[in-house]
Amino acid sequence: MFRYRAWNVNGAGEWSDVSYLVAASTPARPPVPKYGSSTASSITLLFSPSSDDGGKIITSIELEVSPRLATTWTQLTNYDGMSMSYTATVLGDGLTAYSHYRFRIRVVNEYGNSDYSEELVLSVAPLPSKLAPVTKDQAYSSDTSTMVRWADPGVDLEPILGYRLQLTDQVTEERTIIYENPTNPNVLEFLATSLVKGRSYGFEVLAINFNGAGE
């Protein structure tokens, strides 16, 4: 509560009426939205609370979308403004299948809007399909190395950008990523070296597209 009064040579005047003021401001910038899941017709986004509500409770979250190569931001009005996740769809929000979009949020309290979060860029597309098991090329292998090969599934409309290969030692059960290149889809083989002679190893491969890694 605040009040004030003025003084002149004869003394103090009356106190003003009381003002009730809150030590508060606009909220802090929220974290960037996170990827939840996706299909050819939807993208599920996950939100996190702002680190500081500015001293007043957050009353709403505003979610906006723009084509990746443009800055024409549009608020997604179907989002209820409070849930910590939202599924944007082709049918409900006007997205286009296999197109890339930017998403951002800001939070609102009684004193106004926060700054916009950083942008999350995603494609309206599923993650890559599960690949067939790798095969061993005996001609290029030895007793301490194994050449493994895999194939592009050839069914995904969203382009595969690269692959990740994981090795599991069947004795120690230790798992190790031995190859990962998310920017070169043309590499479909890898020579695993420094293996223990006579030991069995498991190999698993997954594909990576614009939205992330598949199974």
C-alpha positions, 0 to 999 in steps of 0.5 A, a space after each residue: 500500500 502506498 500513499 503520499 502527502 505534500 508539505 509547504 511552509 505551513 506544514 503537511 497536507 492530508 495524505 492521499 488515498 491509498 494505492 495498492 501496487 504489486 511488485 510484479 512485471 511481465 513473465 520471463 521468456 519461456 523455454 522452446 517447445 519440445 517435440 512430442 510425436 508426429 504423423 503425416 497429419 499432426 505434430 504434438 508439441 510439449 511446453 514447459 513453464 516459464 522460469 519466472 512468472 513475474 510475480 503474477 500468475 500466468 493466465 495464458 500461453 500463446 502458440 504461434 506457427 509460421 512456414 519454415 521459410 517465411 515469417 508469417 506468424 499465426 496464432 493457433 486459436 484451437 489451443 486452449 492456452 493453458 495445457 502443457 501440450 498441443 497437437 496441431 493438425 492438418 485438418 484443424 489448424 491448416 497445416 500441410 502434410 510433409 511441410 516444414 513449420 516453425 513454432 514458438 510460444 509466449 506467456 501472459 500475466 496481468 502485466 503483459 506478454 513475455 518475449 517469444 521463446 526460441 523457435 522449434 522447426 518440425 515437419 508434418 511427418 512421422 519419424 523414420 520407419 523401422 529398418 530391416 536388420 543389418 547384414 554382415 558382409 563376410 568378404 570385408 570382415 575378419 576375426 576382429 572386425 565386422 562389416 555391416 550393411 543396411 538398406 533405406 526402407 524406401 517407403 518414407 515420404 519425409 527424406 532420411 537424412 542419415 543413420 545411427 548404428 549401435 553395437 551391443 557386446 553380448 558378454 558385457 551387455 554394454 551398448 555403444 553408438 559406433 556410427 552416427 551421421 545425421 547429414 549423409 543418407 548415402 552411407 549404408 555400411 560401417 566397418 566395426 573394428 577392434 572386436 574380441 575374437 570369437 565374441 558375439 555382437 548385436 547391431 541395431 540401426 535406425 534412421 534420422 529424418 528432419 524430426 529426429 530418430 526412428 526406432 
